[in-house]
Amino acid sequence: MDNISTQKHHPSILAPAGSRLAFLAAIAGKADAIYCGLKKMSARMAAINFSLPELIPLAALARKNGIKLHITLNSLLKPDELEEAGRLLAQLNLYVKPDALIIQDLAFLELARQTGFSGEIHLSTLANVSFSTALPFVEKKMNVHQVVIPRELTIDEIKQLAVVCPKTVGLEIFVHGALCYGVSGRCYWSSYMGGKSGLRGRCVQPCRRIYNQGEKTDKFFSCQDLSLDVLVKVLLDVPQIKTWKIEGRKKGPHYVYYTVSAYRLLRDHGKDPQAKKDALYLLERALGRSGTHYAFLPQRPQHPIQSERQTGSGMLMGRVKGGGGSPYVVPRESLYPGDKLRIGYEDESWHAVVKVSKSVPKHGKYNLPTGQKRGPKKGLPVFLVDRLEPALKEKIEALTKKLPAESNTNLRPSAFNVSLPKGGWHKSEILQIDVSRGYGNPKNRQFPDGRWVPLRASLSLPKGGVQRTFWWLPPVMWPSDENDWQSQLAAVIKNGGKYFVLNAPWQVALFEHPENVHLWAGPFCNVANPLAIASLKALGFKGVIISPELGEKEIMALPKQSLLPLGIVISGHFPLCISRNLSPSLSPNALFRSPKGEDAWAAQIDNDYWVFANWPLDLAKQQQQLMQAGYRRFFILRERVPKGVKLKKRPGVWNWAMGLP
């Protein structure tokens, strides 16, 4: 760690804003930068988000207060969205001039070039840059200025990244906010179960549901919020960390103001015991979920899933009292008009949110609305989930008066036309390849095999079979395992391995001479459009296995637009998600069931946990149609089905028929 300075530095505090009030609260809280999304192409489509006319005056006010603006265009782009995305980016550059774009789709690199975007490019945590060798690669090959690193990393792993981080690249780290069970960019659960892709900001949060396994009923996947709180002082010793990021674009102004204020205190006055107490008080009252330090301290890790603790957001105000049709709550804190109360837990179908209509003193009585049906059940918890306190309301009103007027009439439509690569038919050999975790016998097969490279297990290389094998790298690589992956790759290459499927574009950096091997981008690269394919060609890839989330329309259109031969996962067990954790109360390799009767199981693979649905992906009936469209590689993912698990017979076409919204 010899190039990590011990001199304290001053990281920026990056605040979330999913609404106008939250944006103004971030300014009031004196954030250094604000990140927000637009009505389209944001990975938080459930937030209110902004239209351009709404954003322009807010951006001007932020700039006047010395606050930078980062725009999240971190959605997966379908082929027919490239023109619209380019025009949106052109208008942003003209009217808003954001300081940075936060992206996951490689198509935005080319769109930024074509539109002459003048700001920085930041890679979203959805891009999954999770190991150290990737950082010099993305700086040199992709001109990336900042990387949002995964929440799962320990401080030792973060320092490992910092050692090799180029001077022109900053690291952005989450310090507070919601935790997903799955690794960012590696969760397909919501999409597989109902077409709502987390990579497109439409996740319905299946991890927050209650599941059954045998006699156990639990929230096996529902995580607490991340809260580094006083531990952020450790980050001040790592100057490569340029930004402390607060998650919460679906949160209200109260949360934004309180969390920004708390981390500003911890950054600027962390040595003052009273400042620490004040910061912790603010975080306790920020209306988030209960907090965890997670894996930040490797010697004292905290499991993010604790079944005995509820993971609903908000501050408990009391419990429903009264009987019959006259329910009420005696609040532990004063209530203000406009406060929002949630009755019950947000992941229960029977919860309700009510808006407070009048001021109620502490320990007063507030009558709860009953609606047309029976009132809420006696004893249910009541949480304060959002509010606008008088003092914060005054600050926001003062800032509102300083806003420039919105103008809908002066926005000229963009004349931008995207320049697409000239793709076409690729007349290469058609191959069907079984991908397994054991080694097949290529001599007795018409086509070559595929094999996942194991982390530390013996490769068991048979004579003559290595060269014909497609070697698959994992979707996630952690810094602590990086040397082992490089050793395994070196062993494969030494024994004649030539064909590799990479499941993150930056895994190219693991090869000393990538020009001497044949690289395909795997399905976990989440490639869905011709511009992303063109970017991969420029990085040296020879083929692409497209995103399995796409619908028929997009899948059938891509071969004619592609600069590279295309492959597709035609059948097999594609994971619902990949996680670094497993709930202590969940048994691996045994079925668990959702409230809707969907069965799945979790299995440990290397150092991670993969969750699989109890029915496989199956596009075998579409294979002839796909060959006619131009697909040349058809991959079957073979995973071991646990003993005693019987697979269901149900359609496994994923989003083929319904499309991807």
Disulfide bonds with the S-S distance in Angstrom:
none
